């Protein structure tokens, strides 16, 4: 029996927490910038979601149809392929941080972006206390400390939680992953769900089509329309994102990760990894796994 003074209750997920918990976030960059001499950056374009915030000074972020003055504590979330300019509007230096992230599976990333309802600017998200924690985690990440990637992901989720809480207050309804799907969206979602459950296997499109009871040509059209990738491209993309997560832990070597994910050879896996991320698995490991001394 618990002592009478203990305030005991069951912890359950609220709507926003359950929503964020459904996504697999992959962080490709956690950057710190201190802009002094450079006063304007033009025609910036990324294939990832960009999450940026200033901790000192102010800047103006301009997209094709929006313009926002961003000051200390404000957060900006830019969807992939959003062409934007950044102009620094204070005389002194501007200190800022950026996350570049992707979300798996690909259709969930699009749902996440849709649920932002076109809003990219979230004022007052970064408190002084949160800024101090961000600085500490960034220092640990730069030093390659064990567990720093997980701490970075916790910071990312907290930022998104604060932004979505503001969004919910504005729109008076929580974001949702559930919406009615058209037939092509449903087929693409079934394919993505299958890959998520069988990614360790040597996946072949014709075998998946047989499981889903659809033709290869129809599945191909669905994936191109909904996700913007072929079935083979998506399978490779998904497996390589999983590979990054496994390599970051330092618990498996390159051969073991290749075998775990069902690649035909470690050479083929390494070649695909370098094509996809711009560096070999061994160089990637050196950036994330600290060798014991």
N, C-alpha and C positions, 0 to 999 in steps of 0.2 A: 504494500500500500504506500502511495506517495504521501509525504508529509503534507499537512493541511496548508502550509504556506506556499506550496509549489503551484504556479499557474500553468496547468497542463492542458494542451489542446492539440487537436489533430491539424497538421500542416497540409493544406491542399493548394493546388495550383489555381491562381486567379486567371482571368481571361488573357491578359497581356503576357503573363509569364508562360502560360501554356502555348500561346502563339509563337513566342520567340524560341521556346524549347523544341518546337517542331522542325527548326531549320538546322542544317549543318553548315556552319560558317567556316570558311577557309581564308586565313589572313595571308596575303602575299607581301604586304609591306606595312610597316609601322614606322613612320618617318617623322623626324623633327626638323623644322626649318626656322632659321633666323635670318630674315630678309633685311638687308641694310641698303646696299647700293642698287640692287635691282628693284625697280619701282613698278614694273608691269610685266605680267606674263600673259601671252596671247595664244589663242587657239589650242588650248589644252584638251586632250582627248584620251580617254582610258577605256579599256575593255572591261575593267572591274568596276564595282561600286566604290565610289570615293566618299569617305567620311572625313571631314576636315573641321578643325576648330582653332580659333585664335586664343592664346592665353595672354598676349600682350600686343598692344597696338590694334589698328583697324585696317580692314581692306574691303574692297568692293568686288563681289563676284557677279559676273554678268553672263547669262546664257542667252539663247536666241530670243526668249520672250520674258525673261525675268532679270531683275537686278536687286541685289541685297547688300546693304552695308553690314559687315560682320565685325563685331567687336569682341573683346574678351568675354569668354563664357558662352558665346553663340556657336551653334553646331550647324553644319551644312551636310546634307546627304545628296550626292549626285548619282543618278542612275548611269549604267554603262553607256558609252558613246554619246555623252552629253558634252557638246563643244562649249567651252567656257573660257572667259578671260578673268584674270585676277589683277586688280590694281590696288596698290598700297596707299592708303589715304592719310597716314600719319607721318610726321617728319622723322620720327625715330624708327628704330628697328621694329619689325613685326615678328613675334614668336608664334609659331603654329605647329600643330601636329596633323598627321594624316594617317588614316587606315585605307588600304586598298583591299577589298574583300570580294569573294564570290560566294554564292550560296548553292548548295546541292540539295536535291536535284534541280536541273535547269528550270523546270516549270515552276518550282517553288520560288526561285529567284524572281521570276516575272510576277508571281502573286505578291511577293513582298513589295516590289516596286509599285504595283497597282494599288496596294493598300496605303501607300504614302499619299495617294490622291493628288499627285502633282506638287505636293509641298516639299521644298528642299531646305527651308530655313527654319531652325528651331532655336529661339532666343533663350538665353539664360540657363542652358543645360549644364554648363561646367561650373561647379561651385569651387571656391578656393581649396576646400578639403579634397575634392576629387582631383583638382589640378596637381596637388602634392602627390597623390597616389599615382597619377599618370606619370609624373616625372620619375618617381621611384621605380615603377615597373619598366619604364623605358630604359633606365640605367641598368637594370638587371638584364633586360633583353639584349642590350648592346654588349654586356659582359658575358653573354652566353650562359647565364645561370640556369641550372636545372629547374624545370618547372616554370620558366619565364613565359613560354608560349601560352600555357594555360592561364597564367595571371593576365597576360595581354588579352586573351579571349574574354576573361571575366570583365575587364575594363570595357571592351567593345560591347558586350551584352548590356552592361550598365548604361552606357551611352545610348544605345538603341532603346532600352527600357524607358529612359527619361524622355527621349524624343517621342516615342509612341504614346507615352502618358500625356504629353502636351497635345498630340494629335487627337487623342481620344477626347480630351477636354474640349477641343475646338469642334469636333464633329459629333460628340455625344454618343458615340458607338464604338465598340472595340473592333480592331482589325480581325479578319477571319481568313482562314485558309479554305473555307467551304464556300463554293459558289457553283452554280450550275455550269456544267461543261457541255460543249458541243460534242458531236460524235468524234471529230478528229482530235479534239483536246482530250477526250476520254481515252481514246486509243493510245495517244502519246503518253498520257499519265499512267496507263496500264503498263506500257513498255518501260517507263522510268521506274515504276514500282518493282517490276520484275528484275531489272538490272540491280536495284538496291538490295534485293534479296538473294541474288545469285552472282554477285560480282567476283567471287573467288573462283568461279568456273571459267572454262574457255568458252565464252559466250559467242554463239553464231546467230546471225539474224534469222536464218531460215528455221532454226530450232525454236527461237522465241516466237516467230510468226505461227508456228504450229501450236505452241502453248496458248497463244492469244486468239487463235482461230481467225487470223487475218492474212491477207496476201502481202508479200514483200513489197510490192509496188504501192499498195495503199498505206502500209506502215511508213514507208519512205516519205510519201506526201504529207502524212500527218506530222512526222518529225520535222520536216523542213518548214511546214507552215507554223507549227506551234513553238518549236524549240530553236529552229534555225540551224540545226545540225543534221547530218546523216546519222543513221543508227550506229554505224561503226565509229564515227567521230565521237558520239556521245559516250559509247562504251569505253573508248580510250580515255576521254576526258574524265569520266567518273573514276576509273581505275587509278589514273595518275593522281587525282586529288586524294584518294585513299592512300596511295603510296606516300605522298608527302606527309600525311598524318602519321603513318607507321615509321617513316625514317626519322621524324622529329623526336620520337620517343627514345631512339637509340637502343631499343631492345632487340631489333632484328637488323642483320646486315643486308646489303643490296641483293644478294642471291636469295636470301630468305624472303624478302619482300616480294621479289619477282615471282618466286614459287607460290607464295601465299595468295597473290592476286591472279594466278593462272596465266602468266605470260609464257610464251613458248620457249624463251631463252632470256638469260640475264643481259645478253648483248642487245637483243631487240628491245627489252624494257629500258635499258640505259639510253639507247638511241631515241626512243619515243620521249623519254623524260627530258632529254636535252632539247629536243625540238619544241616541246610544249612549254618548258619553263626557262629556256635559255642558259641552262647550266647542267652539268652532269650530276647524277645522284651523289657521287662522292664529294663534289664541291658543295652541294646542298647540305650534306651531313655536317661538313666542317663548320658551316654557319650556325647550325642549331645544336650540335652535340659536342659537348666539351669533353676532351680526352682527359681521363684521370691522370694526375701527376704523382 
